[in-house]
Amino acid sequence: MDKWLYWDVTHRHHLFCNPVSAAKVDELGELLNIGPDSRLLDIGCGMGELMIRWSEQHGSSGVGVDLSPYVIEGARRRHAERLPNADLAWVHSDGAKFATDERFDVALCIGASWIWKGFKGTLKALRGFVKPGGLVVLAEPYWREKPEQAYLEIEGLRRKEFRSLAACRKVARKSGLELVWMMGSTIEDWDRYEMLQAAAVDRFAREEPDHPDLAAIRKRRAKHDDAYLRWGRDCLGFATWVFRA
């Protein structure tokens, strides 16, 4: 099964492919003081909702990068439908291989720190994309409590894959980045993110009952739902960090 097809099917009901709400994204845009002169780079941009939304609200411009052909196509379609004259570009590429001479006011990676093998590598990469004094925005899971080994095995995770909030703060400080803000997602944010995926799979099954990958998609989703409800809901958090470079 194509992993990007699975991602596309399970995230069809989402505005943002992470446990963050529209209200929190709007608040973040205000906090970052996004304006018409702001140039943004969003690595792992998903369906482009953040970039498009901020361009609608604040007149910003920028570049979105994602490896999934499905979400990049969706981002281009949303751009054309909602804000065709906005200066937004969409690049279908592995974020780790993306290169540009441009330096941005804000560089973001929301929920895709696996691109650079975790929090530390992502901070370093994003810092390289911003102007001196620019802003680095990174969001990823963190451990609320020590995860059970069974949960790690089911989800294909390693305990050291994520850190605690305090450990994330320590890594950023050692990297020479100044903390500007941190926003934690709520249990409700998590539930909505996870259960929208279950709803999306249910709808896909009803609309395409003969799809050759349906059984595999449903099996994978059911396994993840069980793990989330038994362990993940309690032990895994999600935080959005803002640092000044």
PyMOL commands that set and color helices and strands:
alter all, ss='L'
color gray80, all
select helices_A, chain A and resi 3-10+22-31+49-58+69-82+95-97+113-116+119-127+149-155+159-161+165-174+187-207+214-235
alter helices_A, ss='H'
color red, helices_A
select strands_A, chain A and resi 39-43+61-66+88-92+104-110+130-143+178-184+236-244
alter strands_A, ss='S'
color yellow, strands_A
deselect
rebuild
show_as cartoon
